Amino acid sequence: MSSQIQVAFNNLYSANIMLLVQQKGSRLKDAVRQEVVEGEIAYFDQIGAGSAIKRQSRHADTPLTETPHARRQVMLEDYEYSDLIDRLDQVKTLTDPTSAYSQAAAHALGRAMDDVIIANANGTARTGKTGQTSVALPAGQKIAVGGTGLTLAKLLAAKEVLDAAENDPDEPRFIACPAKDITVLLSNTQVTSSDYNTVKALAAGQIDTFLGFKFIRTQRLGTTSGGDRACLAWRQSALLLAIAQTPKVKVTERPDKSYATQVYCAMSVGATRMEEEGVVEIATVA
């Protein structure tokens, strides 16, 4: 008998099953472009910036302007979560744990979805007709750590990088950072009083935007090649999440397991960086 389920056995202390502290589902899904796809590999075409040609004379031949085309490849992977609730366990508990198990499964897949987005945001993208070319995030899209956390100067630098690349100012922009870097912003003595109040409200959850960025707190960010924390700033459509199967939870009875209840959850997703100019990696002290 599973030792975990025995924690919920009938006793005098509680009649509820509590989900322990955890990130409940995906925080980044709605901050990126989403596409529903089929199969294990998907391709997304891109059109670059063309150049207008100055007309030289009256009745001149119509010029042919080549519109630049490119494409990105997304590899989709399957994720699963499953657990069994013994029939006798359900009898011995004051509450049916099935609902809590289903929530735990859905939350786990949501966190895995965020991990996929984060890994591909500043990782290697695949481009070309069949995804044969690897593209790394250029050095110009990276803000050095400088021995500090997430400072106002770094936020301004990230904004400048996105603005200078002509990212659409009307499209939502986001920053993903851990709790530690929100604290760094609050302790930054160079922040003006009005900015301090804005960041303080941000930390308190009263607002979630600053300098045109919507902040998303996450503790799941990776590290830079130098071992520093890799915070991320991006324009929404610059990151793409491809979904072949959204997280689905199935609760079924297993005759082969003494009629235990199985909670099963699965999804198939992949992600890519659609263009380098729309993503900035901000290194902070881990």
N, C-alpha and C positions, 0 to 999 in steps of 0.2 A: 504494500500500500504506500502510495506516495506520501513522503513526509510533509510536503508543502500543503497538501489538502488538509492534513490533520490540524494545521494551524486554525482552520475555520470550523473545527468540530464544535458541536454544541457545548457551550459553557456559559457561565454567569456574567461574562464581561461584555459581550457584544453580540448583537444579532445581525450585524452587517459585515459584508466583505468589502474591505477598503483597498483601492488601488494605490500602491505605494508611489512616492514621488517619481515622476517621469514626464518626459515631453509627450504630450497627448496628441499624437498624429503629426502630420506635416505642417511646418510653418512656412515653407518656401514655395509650395505648390502654386499658390495663387499669385506669387510674385514673378512668375516666369510665363513665357508663352507655352500653351498646351496644345498638343495635336494628338488626335486619335489615329492610330495606325494599325496595320495588320502585318503579321510576319515577324521574323527575327531581325531583319535589317530594314531600315527606312532611310530615304534620301529626301533632302529638302533643298530646293533650288533657291538661288540668290541672284539678284540683279544689282550690279554696282552702279556707280555714278558715271554717266556719259558726259561728253563734251560737245557743246554747240559749235558749229562751224560758221565762220563769218562769210557772208555772201560777198563775192568779189565783183559781180557784174550782173546786168539785167539779162534775163533769159538764160542764166547759167544752168548747167546740168544739175539735177537734184543730187545732192551728195548722199552717200551711204555712210551712215554712222553706226559703227559696231557697238552694240550695247553689251557691256561686260557681264558674263554669266559665270556663276560658280555654284557649288553644291556642298552640303554637309551630310555626313553619314552618321546615323545613330544605330548602335548595336543594342538591342533590347535583351534584358535578362529577366528570368523568373525568380520571384521571391515567395517563400512559403512560411507559414507559422501554424503549428498544430499541437494540440494537447488533448488528453483524455480526462474525463471526469467519471470516475467509477460509480456505478449505480448505487453501491452501498455508501459511498461518500455523500451522495446527494441525500440519502435517507438520514445520515447522521448529522447533517448541518441544518442550522435553523433557516438558512436561506439557500435558494438555488444558485450556485456559483456560475451557472452557464452564461448569464449576461455579463458578469465581470470578466470572465475568460474571453468572451467575444470582444469586449472593449480592449482588453490587453492585446489581443491579436491585431485588431485594427490599428491601435497606437504603434505597435511594433513595425507594421508595414509602412505607416506614415513616416516614421523616423528613417526607415530604410530609403524611402523616396527622397528625403532631404539629403541623405548621404550620397545618393546618385547625382543629384543636382550639384552639390558642393564639389564632388570629385571632378566633375566635368566643367565646372565654371572656370577654373584656372589650370585645368589639366591639358592633355593633348587632344586636339580636335582632329577629325578626319575629313579631308576635303578631296576634291577631284571627282571624276565621273563615277568611279567605283570606290571612293574613299581611300585611294592608294597613297595619298600625301598626308603626312603628319604636320600639324600646325601647333606650335607652342604659343603661349601667351607672351607677347614681346616684352622686352625690358621696359619699353616706354609706357607700358600699361601697369607697371609695378611701382609702388611707392615704398622706398626703403624704410627699414625699421628705425634707424637712427637712435636706438637705445631707449625708445619711448613707447608708450601705449598709443591709443587712438586719440590723438590731439586735434585741436581745431585746425591747426596748420595742415594736417594730413587730410582732413575732410575737405578743406578748401582746395588742396592739391588734386584730390580725386574729382571734385567738381570741375576744376579747370581742365583736366584731361578729357572728361566726357564732353564738356562744352567745346573745347578746341577741335574735337573730332566731329563736330556738328551733329551730335546726338539730339534728337528731337526733344526740346525742352518741355513739350506738352505731354510726353510719354512718361509714365510713372518711373521713378528711380528708387532703388532700394540699397540699403547697407545692412549686411549681416555681420554681427559682432557679438562677442560673449559679454556676460555681465561685468567682468573685470574692466572692460574698456569703457563701459558706461560710467563706471566709477572714476576712471582716469579723466574722462571729460569733465566730470563734476569737480575734480580736484585741480583742474588746470587754471592756474592763477592768471593766465593771459586772456581767458574768456571774459568778455564784458559782463556787467551785471545782468543786462537783458538776455544775453546768450546763456548765462549761468541759469537764470530762471527757466529758460526754455529747456535746457538739458535736464535740469532738476525735475521738471514736469515729465520729461521723457522717461527718466529713471523711475518715477513714481507711477508710470503707466497712464498718466493723464492725457498725454499726447504721444504721437509716435512719428513726428516729422521734424526735421531740422535741416536747414540749408537745401531744401528741396528733396531731401532723401527721406523715405519712410524706413525707419529702423526696425529690424527684425532681430531680436535677441535669440541666439542659439549657442549652445555649448558643444556643437558637433563639428565646428570648423577644423580644417586640417592645418598643416604647418607649411612654411616655405622651405625651400631647399636648405636654408640656413638654420632651420629649426624654430623659427619665430612663428607666431600665430598669423594665419593668413585670413584677415578679414576681407570681405568682398563688397564691392560697389558695382552696380550694374543698371542698365536700362532694361526694362521688362522683356522686350522681345529679343534682346541679345542672348538670352539663355532659353533653351527649348527643352521641354519635357515631353517625350513621346510616350503615349500610353496605349498598349495593346490590350491590356486588361486592367481595369480599375480594381482596387482592393475589394474583394468580395468575401464575406464570411458565411460559411456553411456550418450549420449545427445538425449533425446526423447521429443516429444510433448505430453502433458497431456490433452486429451479432457475433463477429469473430473475436471480440474483446469482452465477452460476457455481458453484452448489451450496454457497454459503457457509452457515454455521450462524447462524441468527438467534436471539438471546435477547430475548424480548419479555415485558414485565410490565405489567399494567394493573389499575386498581381504580376504583371509583366510590364516593365518600364525601361526607359533609357533616356539619356540626356546628352546634350551637346552645347557648346558655345557657338552661336550662329555667326558672330563676328567679334574680332578681337577689340575693335575700337569701342565697343559698348560695355566692356568689363574692365574693372580695375582691381588689382590685388593690393591691399593695404597691409603691410607687415607691421605687427605690433609685438611687444615683448610678451612672450607666452607666460 
